[in-house]
Every structure is written in structure tokens, then in C-alpha cells.
């Protein structure tokens, strides 16, 4: 298994773990009361902002740990450049992830058009971001295994 495949698998697993752990951490903090209160908007705004920051920092730390672990266990150097195949696979993964996120964004705005509670919009938006990240990692892994 190549370095890129292992990196895609680690990215996929870490994304699922980070999102699940953060949701389990934030779920008990969900405010009671009215669905459209200022406290509810504060909760969802902080949920998205902190999840974004937490995910970025956790992914950076996990990537560094993975690189160190890979270097120690295999005694191989980590590839220091991307060739055209790596760039093409990255672009395809980004395209697919972007499509998933934009679709989720449109569904979340559609939920507002059909007078759903604003919480539905936030949940759809957060879920689409998570699914976009997972789908991008899966696309990357698929193309490294099967080719372009």
C-alpha cells in the first residue's frame, strides 16, 4: 500500500473520529427552550466555528503524527512532491467533495424556503461539510487504488 493510500485512510478515519467525538461532546450542551431563540443561534454558530477550528488543528496534528510514524515504521522518505497523477487525483477528490458540499448547502437553504426550523438548516449544513470531507477522502482512496 502506498503512502498516499495510507494517508487517505488515516484522513478518512480521523475525520470520522473527530466529527463523532465533537458531536458527542456538544450534544449535551444543546440549549432547551424555543427553536428560534438567540441562545440556539449562539449554540449553532459556536458549534460550526469551533468544529472548523478543532478539525483543522486536529487534522494537522494527526498528519504530523502519521508522517513521523510512517517514517519510523517503513524507513522510507515521505514523498516531497506531487506528480501529475497526485494532482489529478487531488483535483477529482476536491471536485467531488465540493459537489457534495454545495448540494448540502442548497438543501439547507431549501429547508428555509419550506419553513423548516433554522436548526434543520444548521444540521444539514454541518452534515454536508462532514460528508464532503468523507467523500473527498474516499474518492482519493478509490483513485489511488483503481487509477484515474
Secondary structure, DSSP 4 states (H G I P E B T S, - for coil): --HHHHHHHHHHHHHHHHHHHHHHHHHTT---S-TT-HHHHHHHHHHHHHHHHHHHHHHHHHHHHHHHHHHHHH--PPP-S--HHHHHHHHHHHHHHHHHHHHHHHHHHHHHHTT--HHHHHHHHHHHHHHHHHHHHHHHHHHHHH--
